[in-house]
């Protein structure tokens, strides 16, 4: 894979937020970027497809999820962990 996990996730999130990837920084929350609950679900689906992983996320109860969506950096870290577990 030529691009890093971080770069790909930022690209996915930028597409959902209708922003340039350069506007998406690791410390931003999805709310900061204008992504609502539907955009979040679409982002999760896109991430799952891009990395061929299953994200443990319940859209109805996001606060009970093991998947941290508190910031872009947290999402990147969670996806990196899932990808590493899958390839272990």
N, C-alpha and C positions, 0 to 999 in steps of 0.2 A: 504494500500500500504506500503510494508515494506521499500522500498528505498525512499529517498527523491526526490522531483522534481529535485533538483540540481544534485544529483547523476545520475539520469536517463538521464538528458539532456547531462551531461558530457559524459556519456557512448555513447549516440547517436552521439554526435559530434566526439568523439574519433574514433568510427567506420567509420565515413565518412572520417576522416583525416588519417585513418590507423595508429593510435597512441594508446598508452596505456592511459587509463583514467587518470593515474597519471601525464601524460604529458600535460593535458588540465587544465589550471588554469583560474580562473574567469576573470583575467585582460587581457587575450589573445583575440585578434580579430580572426575572422574566417580566414582572410588573413594570420595572423601570423601562423596559423595551417595548411596552405596550402589548404584550402577549397575554391574551385572556385564557380562560380554561379550555376553550375549543382549540386555540392555537397551541396550548400546552400538549393536549392529546395528540394533535397532528404532529407536533415536534417529536413526541415519544415514538409514534409510529414510524416516522422518518428515520429516527436514530436506530430503532430496532431493525429496520430494513437495511440501512447503510452498513451496520456492523454485524448483521445476522445474529442478534442476541434477543433475549426476552427480558424486558425491563419489568421488575417487580413493582408495578405502580397501579394503584387503584384510583382512577380519576374521581370516583365518588367520595373517597376518603384519603386525599393526598397526604394529610397530616399523619396517617397511620402507615404510610409507605416506608420501606427501607431505602427507597431511592430518593436521595436528597436533591430537591429542586430549588434550594434557597438562593442559588446564584449560578451564573454560567460556569464558574470554576467548580462548584459542587457537582454540577451535572457532568462535566468533563471527568472529574475524579471518579464518580460513580460508574460511568461508562467504561473508563479505563480498567476499573476493578472487574466489571462483568466480562470484558473482553479477555483479560488475563485469566480469569477463572475458566472461561470457555476453552482456552488454548492450553490449559494446564494438564 
